[in-house]
């Protein structure tokens, strides 16, 4: 009891409304947070979900382009305990996926606390509890689930002269459609899945895109002989070693897509699956961009040296007049900005332990959605986390070892 009262050792303790949470606090109401909450619901464990935006899946709803579809077949993207509807296409659209997530939240009665931006989360060694502070509330809990994911904040590169560029500069998270760029010369910075797809969208809207391909990248067909490339790789890995599967994928890719290096797209020396496993770099799945590159509708250019007014100078000395810049430069984790912990998470905001061991830390700390393995990785983490917490919860409930109510005397309310 004395330890619990020591939670009031900071001056701002009484400036915030304090809430005791009987189960875990989940930070983030994207697919990762929703999947974990649903699995906890199945285990009978109460929880609270905190979300900084005013809706679930804010990345999908607010920071994605209109033409976006799931890049993998729906069976590899469904969350635990709820498959996609049968009438959904193999590659659901952005709108369909959002509808699926809203149905998911309703089915498992997940009601996040919206507009709750976490300022800090710290484990209190004295009490053995987590203290999660938002703008006006402090949540006290035994378990903390970090579900803010790999794409919490945009990455904006520092490029000489970009801040003085006279044209429009937009990050991919603010890009919706190419219709506003019709007839304009647009430089797309980045050649990952987003960069490739935005270049395609710009071309389809009669813009004149040039795509910066600074480093090597694997581009694979989305389907091989009518089968999803991802599904085919999963099937082959059941029988063959990874390096052989990589060789077969590259041979089939060359047969279907041809030589891409002559168009300025260089292939990494490491195979696509090995590169994904070791460095987390996802291969690009072609959905029509290469055809536009071959026809000359999309221009591939090397790295950028500097911007100057309405001009960009490339590393090969070439200069291009451009009207706008789209930064398809990715996202990063924001965990280091608010989680006061240094053992489980590294400085880049990812768990230090590699997959499949990066889901559980010490002192009731968990992470979901940091595997760099998409929604299937999210589901795997969520199931394990819920089972781990559920096991302890059920044991203590059975033994009637409830937390001491003295904590409630310091908390105005509880979940």
ABEGO torsion letter per residue (X at the ends): XAAAAAAAABAAAAABBBBBBABBBBBEABAAAAAAAAAAAAAGBBBBBBBABABBGAAAAAABBAABBBABBAAAABBBGBBBBAABBABBBAAAAAAAAAAAAAAAGBBBBBGBBBABBBBBAAAGBBBBBBAABBBBBABBBBAAEAAABBBBBBBBGAAABABBBBBAAABABAAAABGBBBBBBEABAAAAAAAAAAAAAGBBBBBBBABBBBBBBABBGGBBAAAAAAAAAAABBAAAAAAAAAAAAAAAAEBAAAAGBBBBABBAAAAAAAAGBBBBBBAGAAAAAAAGABBBBBBBABBBEABBBBAAGBBBBBABBBBBAEBBBAAAAABBBAAABBAAGBBABBOAAAABBBGGBBBBGAAGAEAAAAAAAAAAAAAAAAAAAAAAAAAGBBBBAAAAAABABBX
